[in-house]
Amino acid sequence: MLDVVVRPSAELATGTDIPGSVRLRLGGSAGNTCRTFVALGGKAAFVAAQGSDSLGRSLAGAMRDAGVTTHLAHMPGPTARLAALIAPGGERSFVTDRGVADSLSAAELRAAWFARADALHVPAYSLLNAPLSEASLHAASLVRARGGIVTVDLASRAPLLAVGADAGLRAVRACAPDILFANRDEMSALVGPRGARKLLDVAPIVVVKLGSAGCRVLWRGPAAAATAASGAASAAPSAAPLEIEVATKPIKAADTTGAGDAFDAGFLFSLLAGGFDRHKPSAAQLRKAALAGHRAAARALAGPRPELAL
């Protein structure tokens, strides 16, 4: 996906023009996570649809230049692009043209693409519309069959609201994620502002990103996992979900685009490098992963944002 990042330096005015900056950058939620994961020292492969235009070829080359392996299905039509309007405080609003992005089907996937994957990371965008949703579920089954984990990031509030909370929950649940990432707005769209524990019915580990306040990690302890597996109607007090909050140092950022994706990459890199066992998550391991996520997000916020040469 191409990100067209627009940062006005004056208040927007109808019917005229104002000064500001317009930058072209390599974007996309899954792509951002892949590139950060590689920058941290890992190996990542990006699976997507590529349009039949020169933009698609340029973006594919830029992904490879960033060290990411690409597995791309070539589709007739435009490559995805997005306009990001950056507010003075660094928060952003998106206008998205998904182009051929949702056209990737399960038939285009190759088992060999996933043969070495320790984890599959899926933005919720990829679970909401067929045939891409079917491709994502097939990819999840391939990775899970070889013992890898599956993670999902809710990614954006508006698409979840567009399909409805019930449909959104069903779509995410169908992927059976081992870890679910969400920010407060995305969580609220599905289960309400205080519904973090409800998301443990969707994934055994839930990470709620709190922006400059850090993050909250919830997971099922061994007793809770055993109760859930047995199908019991209620759990003993000792089976209550476990929870930690991990603070971070606030950063004044001119542009927050991609910070959440970078957090996911840092969190996953720490877990996988540390020999994560999804059946026995520990508070120490999850705290360490959260701190790694914070560091990766901070680098994304404070580091240079290279522009594409198209």
Sequence and secondary structure as in RCSB ss.txt:
>XXXX:A:sequence
MLDVVVRPSAELATGTDIPGSVRLRLGGSAGNTCRTFVALGGKAAFVAAQGSDSLGRSLAGAMRDAGVTTHLAHM
PGPTARLAALIAPGGERSFVTDRGVADSLSAAELRAAWFARADALHVPAYSLLNAPLSEASLHAASLVRARGGIV
TVDLASRAPLLAVGADAGLRAVRACAPDILFANRDEMSALVGPRGARKLLDVAPIVVVKLGSAGCRVLWRGPAAA
ATAASGAASAAPSAAPLEIEVATKPIKAADTTGAGDAFDAGFLFSLLAGGFDRHKPSAAQLRKAALAGHRAAARA
LAGPRPELAL
>XXXX:A:secstr
 EEEEEEESS   TTS   EEEEEEE  HHHHHHHHHHHTT   EEEEEE SSHHHHHHHHHHHHTT EEEEEE 
SS   EEEEEE TTS EEEEEE TTGGG  GGG  GGGGTT SEEEEEGGGGSSTTHHHHHHHHHHHHHHTT EE
EEE   HHHHHHH HHHHHHHHHHH  SEEEEEHHHHHHHH TT GGGGGGT SEEEEE GGG EEEEE  HHHH
HHHHHT SS  GGGS EEEEE       S  TTHHHHHHHHHHHHHHHTT  TTS  HHHHHHHHHHHHHHHHHH
HHS       
